Amino acid sequence: MKPLVPALLTLLLCSAVPLRAQVATEPSDSLKDLKKKYAKGGQKPEAPKGSPAAESGAPAPAPIGGAPAPAPSPADSGLSIGELEMLLLRSPDCKKNPDDTAQMARELKGKYAIVSCHSEIDGFSQIVLVPKSASVPGQQLRYASVRDAKLLRARIVDHYLVLQFSSQVQYLDLLKEDQGTLALSGYVAQDALSRFEDIVIFKDALKNYGGVAESSEMLAGLDEGVARAVGSKRHGLEASKIRGEWVVVAKSQGNFFQIWPKAKP
């Protein structure tokens, strides 16, 4: 598998925004239906001064890495996901971890897959297999490490691709585009969570990268707390560690609402 070319690496390291995977501009009817079902999600503005995220001292999100390079197509791009998997797994450098897609939405089963590859020359990379409708060579997107950001793992939660690097974690919406790339729908770095709208991946980030126990009172009360604060209005979710404790807020129409810790009467 060929390494990323120097020009692409330079672009990655100099860019202030993530260069992400392209998705289909003319999706099939089935994918259109899925996108309608998962209509919410996307980027939110950075927290203004005075918000918990700002008070924590965490720098404004500046995602690095997460930029896919098309993997060499083993055959014509008209192959099914299963056939593509079989071709990739013929290489002794590649393997499949069922846990990487265990949390994927049932409607997406068979439409997306992840294969891990490692070689002494190219290092570690994760190949995400996408539907035929996606405008991606060979239906493959390859993610790899960049300078100061080592790729540790890629997995799918619901309809989001989670890219875990040594210095940050990105949540990308598989069913939503942002200027021709997968939309950034959540970001974790330096004890701060930002740009989340979907509470499903917000909880996933707190559990897996924030050290919050699944049985905690905090996670158990998030749904109710957010619903009480913003109702059905579009909102963003963010969290920061302040003096060692997580503070969670919801933002809607320019206003901030503290969700956790619960405000005392």
C-alpha positions as CSV (number, residue, x, y, z in Angstrom):
1,M,0.0,0.0,0.0
2,K,1.6,3.3,-1.0
3,P,2.3,5.9,1.7
4,L,0.8,9.4,1.6
5,V,2.7,11.7,-0.9
6,P,4.7,14.6,0.6
7,A,2.5,17.2,-0.9
8,L,-0.6,15.8,0.8
9,L,1.3,15.6,4.2
10,T,2.3,19.2,3.8
11,L,-1.3,20.2,3.1
12,L,-2.5,18.2,6.2
13,L,-0.1,19.9,8.6
14,C,-0.7,23.4,7.4
15,S,-4.5,23.2,7.2
16,A,-6.6,24.8,10.0
17,V,-9.6,22.6,9.2
18,P,-9.8,18.8,8.6
19,L,-9.5,17.5,5.1
20,R,-12.0,14.7,5.1
21,A,-13.5,12.0,2.9
22,Q,-15.6,12.8,0.0
23,V,-19.1,11.4,-0.1
24,A,-21.5,10.9,-2.9
25,T,-23.0,14.1,-4.4
26,E,-25.8,12.1,-5.9
27,P,-26.6,9.4,-3.4
28,S,-28.8,6.4,-4.2
29,D,-32.4,6.4,-3.1
30,S,-31.6,4.2,-0.1
31,L,-28.9,6.5,1.1
32,K,-31.2,9.5,0.6
33,D,-33.7,7.8,2.9
34,L,-31.0,7.2,5.5
35,K,-29.9,10.8,5.4
36,K,-33.5,11.9,6.0
37,K,-33.7,9.6,9.0
38,Y,-30.5,11.0,10.4
39,A,-31.1,14.6,9.5
40,K,-29.5,16.2,12.6
41,G,-25.7,16.6,13.1
42,G,-23.0,18.9,11.9
43,Q,-20.6,21.5,13.1
44,K,-21.2,24.1,15.7
45,P,-19.3,27.3,16.4
46,E,-16.6,27.5,19.0
47,A,-17.6,28.3,22.5
48,P,-17.5,32.1,23.3
49,K,-15.8,33.6,26.3
50,G,-17.6,32.8,29.5
51,S,-18.6,29.3,28.4
52,P,-17.3,26.2,30.3
53,A,-15.2,25.3,27.3
54,A,-13.6,28.7,27.2
55,E,-13.1,28.8,31.0
56,S,-11.3,25.5,30.9
57,G,-8.4,27.1,29.0
58,A,-8.6,24.5,26.2
59,P,-7.6,25.9,22.8
60,A,-10.1,26.3,20.0
61,P,-10.6,23.1,18.0
62,A,-8.1,22.8,15.1
63,P,-8.5,19.2,13.9
64,I,-5.5,17.7,12.2
65,G,-5.2,14.4,10.4
66,G,-8.4,12.6,9.5
67,A,-7.6,13.2,5.9
68,P,-8.3,10.2,3.7
69,A,-6.1,9.2,0.8
70,P,-7.8,7.0,-1.8
71,A,-6.4,3.5,-1.4
72,P,-5.4,1.6,-4.5
73,S,-8.4,-0.1,-6.0
74,P,-7.9,-3.9,-6.1
75,A,-10.5,-4.2,-8.8
76,D,-13.4,-2.4,-10.4
77,S,-15.3,-0.1,-8.0
78,G,-18.6,-2.0,-8.8
79,L,-17.8,-4.7,-6.3
80,S,-19.9,-5.2,-3.1
81,I,-18.5,-4.4,0.3
82,G,-18.1,-8.1,1.1
83,E,-16.1,-8.7,-2.1
84,L,-13.9,-5.7,-1.4
85,E,-13.2,-7.0,2.1
86,M,-12.3,-10.4,0.7
87,L,-9.8,-8.9,-1.7
88,L,-8.2,-6.7,1.0
89,L,-8.0,-9.6,3.5
90,R,-6.0,-11.7,1.0
91,S,-3.0,-9.5,2.1
92,P,-1.2,-10.8,5.2
93,D,-0.9,-7.1,6.2
94,C,-4.6,-6.6,6.6
95,K,-7.2,-7.9,9.0
96,K,-10.8,-7.2,10.1
97,N,-11.9,-6.4,13.6
98,P,-15.6,-7.0,14.1
99,D,-15.6,-4.7,17.1
100,D,-14.9,-1.7,14.8
101,T,-18.4,-1.9,13.3
102,A,-20.3,-3.6,16.2
103,Q,-22.0,-0.3,17.0
104,M,-22.9,0.6,13.5
105,A,-26.6,1.4,12.8
106,R,-28.5,-1.7,11.6
107,E,-29.6,0.2,8.4
108,L,-25.9,0.6,7.4
109,K,-24.9,-3.1,7.8
110,G,-23.4,-4.2,4.5
111,K,-23.0,-0.6,3.2
112,Y,-19.8,0.3,5.2
113,A,-16.9,-1.7,6.6
114,I,-13.4,-1.1,8.1
115,V,-10.2,-3.1,7.4
116,S,-7.0,-2.5,9.3
117,C,-3.6,-2.8,7.5
118,H,-0.1,-2.6,8.8
119,S,3.3,-3.0,7.2
120,E,6.8,-2.3,8.2
121,I,7.1,0.2,5.3
122,D,3.7,2.0,5.3
123,G,2.9,1.7,9.0
124,F,-0.7,1.5,10.3
125,S,-3.7,2.5,8.3
126,Q,-7.4,2.1,8.4
127,I,-9.4,1.5,5.2
128,V,-13.1,2.5,5.2
129,L,-15.1,0.8,2.5
130,V,-18.1,2.9,1.3
131,P,-21.1,2.3,-0.9
132,K,-20.9,2.3,-4.7
133,S,-22.8,5.6,-4.8
134,A,-19.9,7.4,-3.1
135,S,-17.6,9.2,-5.5
136,V,-14.5,7.5,-4.1
137,P,-11.9,5.6,-6.2
138,G,-12.3,1.9,-5.5
139,Q,-14.9,2.6,-2.8
140,Q,-12.1,3.0,-0.3
141,L,-10.8,5.7,2.0
142,R,-7.5,5.3,3.7
143,Y,-6.7,7.0,6.9
144,A,-3.2,7.1,8.4
145,S,-1.0,8.9,10.9
146,V,0.4,12.3,10.3
147,R,3.2,14.1,12.2
148,D,2.4,14.5,15.9
149,A,-0.9,12.7,15.4
150,K,-0.7,8.9,15.4
151,L,-3.8,7.1,14.2
152,L,-4.8,4.5,16.8
153,R,-8.1,3.3,15.6
154,A,-11.2,3.8,13.4
155,R,-14.6,2.5,14.2
156,I,-18.3,3.3,13.4
157,V,-20.9,4.3,16.0
158,D,-24.4,4.6,14.7
159,H,-23.8,6.5,11.4
160,Y,-20.6,8.2,12.4
161,L,-17.0,7.3,11.6
162,V,-14.8,7.8,14.7
163,L,-11.1,8.5,14.1
164,Q,-9.0,8.1,17.2
165,F,-5.6,9.8,17.0
166,S,-3.0,10.1,19.8
167,S,-3.9,13.8,20.3
168,Q,-7.5,14.0,19.4
169,V,-10.7,12.2,18.3
170,Q,-12.9,13.1,15.4
171,Y,-16.5,12.1,14.7
172,L,-17.4,12.3,11.0
173,D,-21.0,11.9,9.7
174,L,-21.1,9.2,7.1
175,L,-24.4,10.5,5.7
176,K,-23.7,14.2,5.7
177,E,-21.5,16.3,3.5
178,D,-19.7,19.5,4.3
179,Q,-18.2,21.1,1.2
180,G,-17.7,17.7,-0.4
181,T,-16.3,15.9,2.6
182,L,-17.7,14.0,5.5
183,A,-19.1,16.5,8.0
184,L,-17.2,16.9,11.3
185,S,-19.9,16.2,13.9
186,G,-17.8,16.0,17.1
187,Y,-14.3,16.7,18.3
188,V,-12.4,15.7,21.5
189,A,-9.1,17.1,22.6
190,Q,-7.4,18.2,25.8
191,D,-10.3,17.4,28.2
192,A,-12.8,19.2,26.0
193,L,-15.7,18.0,23.8
194,S,-17.1,20.4,21.2
195,R,-19.1,20.6,18.0
196,F,-21.5,17.8,19.0
197,E,-25.2,17.9,18.2
198,D,-26.1,14.2,18.4
199,I,-26.3,13.0,22.1
200,V,-25.6,9.4,21.0
201,I,-22.0,10.2,20.0
202,F,-21.7,12.8,22.8
203,K,-22.3,10.1,25.3
204,D,-19.9,7.8,23.4
205,A,-17.2,10.4,23.6
206,L,-17.7,10.9,27.3
207,K,-17.5,7.2,28.0
208,N,-14.6,6.2,25.8
209,Y,-12.4,9.3,25.9
210,G,-13.7,11.2,28.9
211,G,-13.4,8.5,31.5
212,V,-17.1,8.7,32.5
213,A,-18.6,5.4,33.7
214,E,-21.6,4.1,31.7
215,S,-23.5,3.7,35.0
216,S,-22.8,7.3,36.1
217,E,-25.6,9.6,37.2
218,M,-24.2,12.1,34.7
219,L,-24.8,10.0,31.6
220,A,-28.2,8.7,33.0
221,G,-29.5,12.2,33.3
222,L,-28.2,13.8,30.0
223,D,-31.2,13.1,27.8
224,E,-33.7,14.5,30.3
225,G,-31.5,17.5,31.1
226,V,-31.0,18.4,27.5
227,A,-34.7,18.0,26.7
228,R,-35.6,20.2,29.7
229,A,-33.2,22.9,28.7
230,V,-33.7,23.2,24.9
231,G,-36.8,21.1,24.1
232,S,-36.9,20.2,20.4
233,K,-34.8,23.2,19.3
234,R,-31.6,22.6,17.4
235,H,-28.7,22.7,19.8
236,G,-25.1,22.0,20.3
237,L,-23.4,20.0,23.1
238,E,-20.0,20.6,24.7
239,A,-18.2,19.6,27.8
240,S,-15.0,20.7,29.6
241,K,-13.1,19.6,32.7
242,I,-13.0,22.4,35.2
243,R,-11.0,21.7,38.3
244,G,-11.0,18.0,37.5
245,E,-14.8,17.7,37.1
246,W,-16.8,17.5,33.9
247,V,-19.2,20.5,33.1
248,V,-21.7,19.9,30.3
249,V,-23.6,22.6,28.6
250,A,-26.2,22.8,25.8
251,K,-26.2,25.8,23.4
252,S,-29.3,26.9,21.5
253,Q,-30.0,30.2,19.8
254,G,-26.9,31.8,21.3
255,N,-27.8,30.8,24.9
256,F,-25.9,28.4,27.1
257,F,-27.7,26.0,29.5
258,Q,-25.8,24.0,32.2
259,I,-26.8,20.4,32.0
260,W,-24.3,19.0,34.5
261,P,-23.7,19.4,37.3
262,K,-27.4,19.9,38.0
263,A,-28.1,23.4,39.2
264,K,-29.2,23.4,42.8
265,P,-32.5,25.1,43.7
